[in-house]
Structure formats: C-alpha cells, structure tokens
Amino acid sequence: MFVHNIRGHIMKKIFSIIPFIAGIGFPVFLSGNLAAQNNPKNLAATILADSRLDTVQARALRLLTDFTAGTSYGEVWIRDFNTFINGSLQVLPHAQVKEMLLLFFRMQAADGNIPDGVIPRAKANGGYQYRYSDLAPEWAAHKNTVETDQETSLIQAIKKYVTATGDQAFLFLVINDKTILQRIEASMEYLLKERWSEKYGLITGATTIDWGDVQPETGWGVAINDKTKWAIDIYDNAMFVIAIQDFLAMQPPGYKAQRDWRAVAAGIRKNVRKYLWDTKAQKYIPHLYLDGSPFSPSFNEKEILYTGGSACAILAGFHTASEIAAINRQMTQAAAKEKFATIGITVYPPYPAQEFPNMHPYVYQNAGDWTWFGGRMIQALIINGFIQEAVAELKPMTDRVIAHNGFFEWYDVQTGTPKGSGNFRGEAGVLSDAITLLKKWAINQQ
C-alpha cells in the first residue's frame, strides 16, 4: 500500500463459527474478564439491542460486492481481500469469490511467491514493476517486496473460503500441473527459503512500521533496495503461524505434506517468545535487526507500541489471558493520549520525522488510526473472552462509521478527520466479522 499508491468461558457452540470469522485454525478460549461481569445475560441483551451494530454491518455488506480495496485503488490486494472475504461470501456468488482466489495462484511466481495486488492489464499504469502470466493474460500483478504477508494472507483467505462454502474440492483444483494444496505449500516454502533467518528461526522482512509496507528512507518505499535494513517483527511471524494453522486445518486426511509444518509453527512460537516478546514490559519489541538499524543510535525504538502485530499475535494463540489483558491495557492507554484515537492507532508514540522521513508523525501508518487492525483486536478480545472490553472498544469505531456515513482507510487521531481511500473494504470487513462474533456470543448467552 504506500497510501497504496506507492501503496471464559464461552459456550461451546461458538467453536464452529470462530474459524470462519477469525480465520485461525485452532481458536483458544480463555476466561478473560467474563468472571468480573456481574451479569453476562444483561451484556448480551445490550449487544443484541444495539441497532448501531446492525446499521454498521448492513452498510459493510452492501460495500463488499467488489474486490478492490477501496475507491482509490484499481487493484485487488490480497492482504485486504483476506480481511473482507467473509463478507464477500455472504453477498456474492461463491464462484465469483473462488475465481478471485484462483487469480492469485495464476499469477504466482515460479519460486512460489504470491503477488500483492492484481489489476486489469489495461489499468496497470502505476509505478510498480508489473508481472504477467499466460494463465491470466488480461491481468497484471505486482508485489510490494518490503512485505512478508502476501503468501500468508492468501492462505488465510482460502481457509475462510473453504470453511464458509465446504468446497474441499477447491484444494485439488489444478493450475499448470500443480494443485492448490501444492501451490499453498510452494508459497510457504518460498518464505522459508527467501524470508527466513536461520540464526533466529523466524520470518524476516524489510524495516517498516509494524504491519506497514513503507521503508523509512525517502523514495519508493515499497520495494527492497540498497537502503533496505532487514529485520524480524511480530506481524510477519504471527501471520505465518496463523497461515500454517489454517493449512493444517484444511489438510485432507492422508495428504502427505512436503514438511512437518506443525513443527515449523512450534519453532516460530518458541522463537517469538525468545527474541521478540519483552516479558518485563509485556509488549513486543518493534524489530530485531539482521544487518543494522536504519535509525540513529540515540533513538530508542523499543519504547514504541506496535498494535497491529500484537493483535495478530493474539489471534495466532501466542498469549495467556493475563498477557492479553496487559496488551489491551497498553493499547487503550495509548489511544487515550490522542483526542480522536481508538485502539486502531497503528503505533504509539509515532516515529519522529527525522527517523522516518518517508512518513511523518500521525500520517498513514505512522500513528494514523486504522480500524482495519483495530477491528482485528476486537475479534481477538471476543475470541478470548474479553467481551466487556470488546464492546467498549468497538463503540468508537462503529460511532465513527455512522458519523462519517461510510468506511475510510484511516483517521487522523489529532483531528478525527477521515483519510485515505473511501469505501475502504478492509475496515468494513473486520467490523462485520467482529459484530458477527459479538452477536454469536450474545445469542449463546440466552
């Protein structure tokens, strides 16, 4: 994206819907703060009576009849599509959604890597290095190479599709002599070959802000170049573990995988705790650098809170109830420091302009407010039993949608002004999924 343009105890019935909504293979349910709620039935009744939730969800589903990220984008971005595919499957023919997933495999490179975005060939006039495929001659694709989440996003999207439709046959469709299952594994093998640190046993990527796709130095920030500083962060590794869990959950009986993916995921979990999680601070360090930091020696990057990657780590099942509470508390404390912020604020405090000249403070991914990730944290809270917190922290997000009569890419935390693309489907998708989870919980309390 570079402004995408250089772009507990919960009733067991809910188990069946969690993988569909949250897109994770092995949901973990913790007691959270449910025990502290005097009357869950009253809270459930309040949720079900909240017409604002109905309004926001209805608006979201009306928007999810297209696959592009929003009004500013001609592309379909897999990292965005992954977060609104559940809604797409509710309002579009399943065959149409399936074809869009297959398009990403038709544009898959020989080494297994998955593109970031696909766009009709006639509209491929941006600044990207486009690639083409005889398997989809009317399309062009490109990859923001600083990211390491395209492959994992596609796998997660496929899991949501298969869970929602029951279309197990999708996994055995053949594209250019390889089944979808084989192509999924090829994409994961690409990560282990091209984006892997043997020293740390973790996934690597360029230095960006949390889940972002822009490097610090000025210039075309979305592509690896001679200024790139390779690093390890929690977002890429959490996304990979979720993808592995999803693959294992989809894997048909008797299917012989290329390697022991369960062991790979276990190793990442172990090394995340060893190298990225700061037990004393109860937060993740922003980066573990492989060839030096791009920032000045006097700058203490470890003071910055990364919210999006932390939310994904919870969705990956990395945390206990007490750690989730600590992470959430830090997010709400950060949001309270800015007048119009929610827990969707990307990072806090922002990187100073002199350290991150490609993106100044409070702009875009540098402490802009993104419901696209805040909504995922709401999902993580619900899945883990923090219902009261989820309700309270969701409210400013839904209020904002209603106040601005739409979904926007991000919001200025100092002025409350909507920014970026309008009709941003990522925001619509995560809010719809969060509301579905919340309603399911409430129904199961009756």
C-alpha positions as CSV (number, residue, x, y, z in Angstrom):
1,M,0.0,0.0,0.0
2,F,2.1,3.3,0.3
3,V,-1.0,5.2,0.5
4,H,-1.4,2.0,-1.6
5,N,-0.3,4.2,-4.5
6,I,3.4,3.9,-3.8
7,R,0.6,1.9,-1.6
8,G,-14.3,-17.8,29.8
9,H,-15.6,-19.3,29.4
10,I,-17.8,-19.2,26.3
11,M,-20.4,-21.7,25.3
12,K,-19.0,-24.5,23.1
13,K,-21.4,-23.8,20.3
14,I,-19.4,-20.8,19.2
15,F,-16.4,-23.1,18.3
16,S,-18.0,-23.8,15.0
17,I,-18.1,-20.2,13.9
18,I,-14.8,-18.9,15.2
19,P,-12.5,-20.3,12.4
20,F,-14.9,-18.9,9.8
21,I,-14.9,-15.4,11.2
22,A,-11.4,-15.1,12.7
23,G,-9.6,-17.2,10.1
24,I,-7.5,-19.1,12.5
25,G,-7.2,-22.9,12.7
26,F,-7.1,-23.6,16.4
27,P,-9.0,-20.9,18.4
28,V,-8.2,-20.8,22.1
29,F,-10.8,-19.7,24.6
30,L,-9.7,-18.1,27.8
31,S,-11.7,-16.7,30.7
32,G,-10.7,-13.2,30.2
33,N,-12.7,-10.8,32.3
34,L,-16.1,-12.6,32.0
35,A,-15.9,-13.6,35.6
36,A,-15.8,-9.9,36.5
37,Q,-19.0,-9.2,34.7
38,N,-22.0,-9.3,37.1
39,N,-24.5,-10.5,34.5
40,P,-23.4,-11.7,31.1
41,K,-27.0,-12.0,30.1
42,N,-27.6,-8.3,30.6
43,L,-24.5,-7.6,28.5
44,A,-25.7,-10.0,25.8
45,A,-29.1,-8.3,25.8
46,T,-27.4,-4.9,25.4
47,I,-25.4,-6.2,22.4
48,L,-28.4,-7.6,20.7
49,A,-30.4,-4.5,21.2
50,D,-27.7,-2.2,19.8
51,S,-29.1,-1.0,16.4
52,R,-25.8,0.7,15.6
53,L,-24.2,-2.7,15.2
54,D,-26.9,-3.7,12.7
55,T,-26.5,-0.5,10.8
56,V,-22.8,-0.8,10.5
57,Q,-22.9,-4.4,9.5
58,A,-25.6,-3.8,6.9
59,R,-23.5,-1.0,5.4
60,A,-20.5,-3.1,5.4
61,L,-22.1,-6.0,3.5
62,R,-23.5,-3.5,0.9
63,L,-20.0,-2.4,0.2
64,L,-18.5,-5.9,-0.1
65,T,-19.8,-6.5,-3.6
66,D,-16.5,-5.6,-5.2
67,F,-12.9,-6.9,-4.5
68,T,-10.8,-3.7,-4.8
69,A,-9.5,-2.3,-1.6
70,G,-11.5,1.0,-1.9
71,T,-12.3,4.0,-4.1
72,S,-8.6,5.0,-4.5
73,Y,-7.5,1.6,-5.8
74,G,-7.8,-0.2,-9.0
75,E,-6.1,-3.3,-7.6
76,V,-7.4,-6.2,-5.6
77,W,-4.9,-6.6,-2.8
78,I,-4.6,-10.0,-1.1
79,R,-3.8,-8.6,2.3
80,D,-7.1,-6.5,2.1
81,F,-9.2,-9.2,0.5
82,N,-8.3,-11.7,3.2
83,T,-9.9,-9.4,5.7
84,F,-13.3,-8.9,3.9
85,I,-13.7,-12.3,2.2
86,N,-16.2,-13.4,4.8
87,G,-18.5,-10.6,3.9
88,S,-17.9,-11.2,0.2
89,L,-19.1,-14.8,0.6
90,Q,-22.3,-13.5,2.1
91,V,-23.2,-11.2,-0.7
92,L,-21.6,-12.5,-3.8
93,P,-21.8,-15.9,-5.7
94,H,-19.3,-18.2,-4.2
95,A,-18.0,-19.0,-7.7
96,Q,-17.0,-15.3,-8.2
97,V,-15.1,-15.3,-4.9
98,K,-13.4,-18.5,-5.9
99,E,-12.2,-17.1,-9.2
100,M,-10.6,-14.2,-7.5
101,L,-8.7,-16.5,-5.2
102,L,-7.6,-18.6,-8.2
103,L,-6.3,-15.5,-9.9
104,F,-3.6,-15.0,-7.3
105,F,-2.4,-18.5,-8.0
106,R,-2.4,-18.0,-11.7
107,M,-0.1,-15.0,-11.0
108,Q,2.1,-17.0,-8.6
109,A,5.8,-16.8,-9.5
110,A,7.9,-19.9,-10.3
111,D,9.6,-19.6,-6.9
112,G,6.2,-19.8,-5.1
113,N,5.8,-16.1,-4.1
114,I,2.4,-14.6,-4.3
115,P,1.8,-11.1,-5.7
116,D,0.4,-8.2,-3.5
117,G,-2.1,-6.8,-5.9
118,V,-3.8,-7.8,-9.2
119,I,-5.3,-5.3,-11.7
120,P,-6.8,-5.4,-15.1
121,R,-3.9,-5.2,-17.6
122,A,-5.3,-2.1,-19.3
123,K,-5.1,-0.2,-15.9
124,A,-1.6,-1.3,-15.0
125,N,-0.1,2.2,-15.3
126,G,1.2,2.8,-11.7
127,G,4.8,2.9,-10.7
128,Y,5.1,-0.8,-9.9
129,Q,7.2,-3.4,-11.6
130,Y,4.4,-5.5,-13.1
131,R,4.4,-9.1,-13.9
132,Y,2.2,-11.1,-16.2
133,S,1.1,-14.7,-16.7
134,D,-0.2,-16.6,-19.7
135,L,-2.7,-18.2,-17.3
136,A,-4.4,-14.8,-16.8
137,P,-3.5,-12.7,-19.9
138,E,-5.9,-9.9,-19.1
139,W,-4.4,-9.2,-15.7
140,A,-1.2,-7.7,-14.3
141,A,0.2,-8.2,-10.8
142,H,2.9,-6.6,-8.6
143,K,4.5,-7.2,-5.3
144,N,5.5,-4.8,-2.6
145,T,8.7,-6.6,-1.7
146,V,9.2,-5.0,1.7
147,E,6.2,-7.0,3.0
148,T,6.1,-10.7,4.0
149,D,2.4,-11.2,4.3
150,Q,1.1,-11.8,0.8
151,E,1.5,-15.6,0.9
152,T,0.1,-15.9,4.4
153,S,-2.8,-13.6,3.6
154,L,-3.8,-15.8,0.6
155,I,-3.7,-19.0,2.7
156,Q,-5.9,-17.4,5.4
157,A,-8.3,-16.2,2.8
158,I,-8.6,-19.8,1.3
159,K,-9.3,-21.2,4.8
160,K,-12.2,-18.8,5.2
161,Y,-13.5,-19.7,1.7
162,V,-13.3,-23.4,2.4
163,T,-14.9,-23.1,5.8
164,A,-17.7,-21.0,4.6
165,T,-18.5,-23.0,1.4
166,G,-17.4,-26.5,2.3
167,D,-15.7,-26.6,-1.1
168,Q,-12.9,-29.1,-0.2
169,A,-12.6,-29.8,-4.0
170,F,-11.1,-26.3,-4.3
171,L,-7.9,-27.6,-2.7
172,F,-7.5,-30.2,-5.5
173,L,-8.0,-27.9,-8.5
174,V,-5.0,-27.9,-10.8
175,I,-3.3,-24.8,-12.2
176,N,-0.5,-25.5,-14.6
177,D,0.1,-29.1,-13.3
178,K,0.0,-28.2,-9.6
179,T,-2.9,-28.5,-7.2
180,I,-3.9,-25.6,-4.9
181,L,-2.6,-27.6,-2.0
182,Q,0.8,-27.9,-3.7
183,R,0.8,-24.2,-4.6
184,I,0.0,-23.3,-1.0
185,E,3.0,-25.3,0.2
186,A,5.1,-23.7,-2.5
187,S,4.2,-20.3,-1.2
188,M,5.2,-21.3,2.4
189,E,8.4,-22.9,1.1
190,Y,9.2,-19.6,-0.6
191,L,9.0,-17.9,2.8
192,L,11.4,-20.4,4.3
193,K,13.8,-20.0,1.5
194,E,13.7,-16.3,0.8
195,R,12.4,-14.7,4.0
196,W,13.9,-16.8,6.8
197,S,16.6,-16.2,9.4
198,E,18.4,-19.4,10.3
199,K,20.0,-17.6,13.2
200,Y,16.7,-16.7,14.9
201,G,14.4,-19.3,13.3
202,L,11.9,-16.5,12.3
203,I,10.4,-14.9,9.2
204,T,12.1,-11.7,8.0
205,G,11.2,-8.6,6.0
206,A,12.3,-5.1,5.4
207,T,12.1,-2.5,8.2
208,T,8.6,-1.0,8.1
209,I,6.1,0.4,10.8
210,D,4.5,-2.7,12.3
211,W,2.3,-4.3,9.6
212,G,3.1,-1.4,7.2
213,D,4.6,-1.5,3.7
214,V,6.9,1.6,3.6
215,Q,10.5,1.8,4.4
216,P,11.9,4.8,6.4
217,E,14.1,6.4,3.8
218,T,12.6,8.8,1.2
219,G,11.8,7.4,-2.2
220,W,9.9,4.5,-3.5
221,G,9.3,2.9,-0.1
222,V,7.5,-0.3,-1.0
223,A,10.4,-2.1,-2.8
224,I,13.6,-3.7,-1.5
225,N,16.6,-1.5,-2.4
226,D,20.1,-0.7,-1.4
227,K,18.9,1.2,1.7
228,T,16.8,-1.8,3.0
229,K,17.5,-2.9,6.5
230,W,16.4,-6.5,7.0
231,A,14.6,-7.1,10.3
232,I,12.2,-9.5,12.1
233,D,8.9,-8.4,13.6
234,I,5.9,-10.0,15.3
235,Y,3.4,-9.2,12.5
236,D,5.1,-11.3,9.8
237,N,5.6,-14.2,12.2
238,A,2.2,-14.2,13.6
239,M,0.6,-14.1,10.2
240,F,2.8,-17.1,9.1
241,V,1.7,-19.2,12.1
242,I,-2.0,-18.4,11.5
243,A,-1.5,-19.5,7.9
244,I,0.2,-22.7,8.9
245,Q,-2.6,-23.4,11.4
246,D,-5.1,-22.8,8.6
247,F,-3.3,-25.1,6.2
248,L,-3.2,-27.9,8.8
249,A,-6.9,-27.4,9.5
250,M,-7.6,-27.7,5.7
251,Q,-5.2,-30.5,5.0
252,P,-7.3,-33.6,3.9
253,P,-6.8,-36.9,5.6
254,G,-4.0,-38.9,4.1
255,Y,-2.4,-35.8,2.4
256,K,1.4,-36.0,2.6
257,A,2.8,-32.5,3.2
258,Q,6.2,-31.5,2.0
259,R,7.4,-31.0,5.5
260,D,6.3,-31.0,9.1
261,W,4.5,-27.7,9.2
262,R,3.3,-28.2,12.7
263,A,7.0,-28.3,13.8
264,V,7.7,-25.1,11.9
265,A,4.9,-23.3,13.7
266,A,6.1,-24.6,17.0
267,G,9.6,-23.3,16.3
268,I,8.3,-19.9,15.4
269,R,6.2,-19.7,18.6
270,K,9.2,-20.6,20.7
271,N,11.5,-18.1,19.0
272,V,8.9,-15.3,19.1
273,R,8.9,-15.7,22.9
274,K,12.7,-15.9,23.0
275,Y,13.6,-13.0,20.7
276,L,10.6,-10.6,20.3
277,W,8.4,-10.7,23.4
278,D,9.6,-8.5,26.2
279,T,8.3,-10.3,29.3
280,K,9.1,-7.4,31.7
281,A,7.3,-4.8,29.6
282,Q,4.6,-7.2,28.4
283,K,4.9,-6.0,24.8
284,Y,6.8,-6.8,21.6
285,I,10.0,-5.1,20.6
286,P,9.4,-3.4,17.2
287,H,12.3,-5.0,15.3
288,L,15.2,-7.5,15.7
289,Y,17.7,-6.3,13.1
290,L,19.8,-8.6,10.9
291,D,22.2,-6.0,9.4
292,G,21.9,-2.9,11.5
293,S,19.1,-0.4,12.2
294,P,18.1,2.4,9.9
295,F,17.6,4.6,12.9
296,S,20.0,6.8,14.8
297,P,21.8,5.3,17.8
298,S,20.1,7.8,20.2
299,F,16.6,6.8,19.1
300,N,15.0,4.2,21.5
301,E,12.7,2.3,19.1
302,K,11.7,-0.1,21.9
303,E,9.5,2.5,23.5
304,I,7.1,2.3,20.6
305,L,4.0,0.1,20.9
306,Y,3.1,-2.0,17.9
307,T,-0.6,-2.6,18.0
308,G,-1.5,-4.5,14.8
309,G,1.2,-7.1,15.1
310,S,0.2,-7.6,18.7
311,A,-3.4,-8.2,17.7
312,C,-2.3,-10.8,15.1
313,A,-0.1,-12.5,17.8
314,I,-3.2,-12.9,20.0
315,L,-5.1,-14.3,17.0
316,A,-2.2,-16.7,16.5
317,G,-2.7,-18.0,20.0
318,F,0.6,-16.8,21.4
319,H,-0.7,-15.3,24.6
320,T,-2.3,-16.1,28.0
321,A,-5.3,-14.3,29.4
322,S,-3.1,-12.1,31.6
323,E,-0.8,-11.1,28.7
324,I,-3.8,-10.3,26.5
325,A,-5.1,-8.0,29.3
326,A,-1.7,-6.3,29.5
327,I,-1.5,-5.8,25.7
328,N,-5.0,-4.4,25.6
329,R,-4.4,-2.1,28.5
330,Q,-1.4,-0.6,26.7
331,M,-3.5,-0.1,23.6
332,T,-6.2,1.7,25.4
333,Q,-3.7,3.8,27.3
334,A,-2.0,4.8,24.0
335,A,-5.4,5.7,22.5
336,A,-6.3,7.8,25.5
337,K,-3.3,10.1,24.8
338,E,-4.8,11.3,21.5
339,K,-8.3,13.0,21.3
340,F,-9.7,11.0,18.4
341,A,-7.8,7.7,18.7
342,T,-9.1,4.2,19.1
343,I,-7.1,1.0,19.7
344,G,-6.6,1.0,16.0
345,I,-3.8,3.6,16.3
346,T,-1.0,1.9,14.4
347,V,1.9,2.7,16.8
348,Y,2.5,4.9,19.7
349,P,4.3,7.2,20.1
350,P,4.9,7.8,16.3
351,Y,8.3,7.7,14.8
352,P,9.9,11.2,14.6
353,A,10.1,12.7,11.2
354,Q,13.9,12.7,11.3
355,E,13.9,9.0,11.9
356,F,11.2,8.1,9.4
357,P,11.3,10.8,6.7
358,N,9.1,8.7,4.3
359,M,6.1,9.0,6.6
360,H,5.8,11.9,9.1
361,P,4.2,11.5,12.6
362,Y,0.4,10.9,12.6
363,V,0.4,10.3,8.9
364,Y,-0.8,7.0,7.4
365,Q,0.9,4.0,9.1
366,N,2.9,6.3,11.5
367,A,0.2,6.6,14.2
368,G,-2.7,7.0,11.9
369,D,-5.8,5.2,13.3
370,W,-6.7,2.1,11.3
371,T,-9.9,0.2,12.1
372,W,-8.6,-2.4,9.7
373,F,-6.4,-3.6,12.5
374,G,-8.3,-2.3,15.5
375,G,-11.2,-4.4,14.3
376,R,-8.9,-7.5,14.4
377,M,-8.1,-6.7,18.0
378,I,-11.8,-6.6,18.8
379,Q,-12.1,-10.1,17.3
380,A,-9.1,-11.3,19.3
381,L,-10.8,-9.9,22.5
382,I,-14.1,-11.7,21.8
383,I,-12.4,-15.0,20.9
384,N,-10.6,-14.9,24.2
385,G,-13.5,-13.9,26.4
386,F,-12.9,-10.2,26.9
387,I,-16.4,-9.3,25.9
388,Q,-16.9,-6.2,28.1
389,E,-13.6,-4.8,26.7
390,A,-14.6,-5.6,23.2
391,V,-17.9,-3.9,23.5
392,A,-16.4,-0.7,24.9
393,E,-13.5,-0.6,22.5
394,L,-15.6,-1.3,19.4
395,K,-18.1,1.5,20.1
396,P,-15.9,4.5,19.0
397,M,-15.2,2.6,15.8
398,T,-18.8,2.0,14.9
399,D,-19.7,5.5,16.1
400,R,-17.1,6.8,13.6
401,V,-18.6,4.9,10.7
402,I,-22.0,6.2,11.4
403,A,-20.8,9.8,12.0
404,H,-18.9,9.9,8.7
405,N,-21.5,7.8,6.8
406,G,-19.0,5.3,5.5
407,F,-15.8,3.4,5.8
408,F,-12.4,5.0,5.4
409,E,-8.9,3.8,5.2
410,W,-7.5,5.6,8.3
411,Y,-8.3,8.5,10.6
412,D,-6.2,11.4,11.9
413,V,-6.0,10.9,15.7
414,Q,-5.5,14.7,16.3
415,T,-8.4,16.0,14.3
416,G,-10.7,12.9,13.8
417,T,-10.7,13.5,10.0
418,P,-11.1,10.5,7.7
419,K,-8.1,10.0,5.4
420,G,-7.1,7.8,2.5
421,S,-9.4,5.8,0.4
422,G,-13.2,6.0,0.9
423,N,-15.3,2.8,0.8
424,F,-12.3,1.0,2.4
425,R,-13.4,-2.6,2.3
426,G,-10.8,-3.8,4.9
427,E,-12.5,-1.7,7.6
428,A,-15.9,-2.9,6.5
429,G,-14.8,-6.5,6.6
430,V,-13.2,-6.6,10.0
431,L,-16.0,-4.7,11.6
432,S,-18.6,-7.0,10.1
433,D,-16.7,-10.0,11.3
434,A,-16.3,-8.5,14.8
435,I,-20.0,-7.7,15.0
436,T,-20.9,-11.3,13.9
437,L,-18.7,-12.7,16.6
438,L,-20.2,-10.4,19.2
439,K,-23.7,-11.3,18.2
440,K,-22.9,-15.0,18.3
441,W,-21.6,-14.7,21.8
442,A,-24.7,-12.8,22.9
443,I,-27.1,-15.3,21.3
444,N,-25.3,-18.1,23.1
445,Q,-25.9,-16.4,26.5
446,Q,-29.7,-16.6,26.1
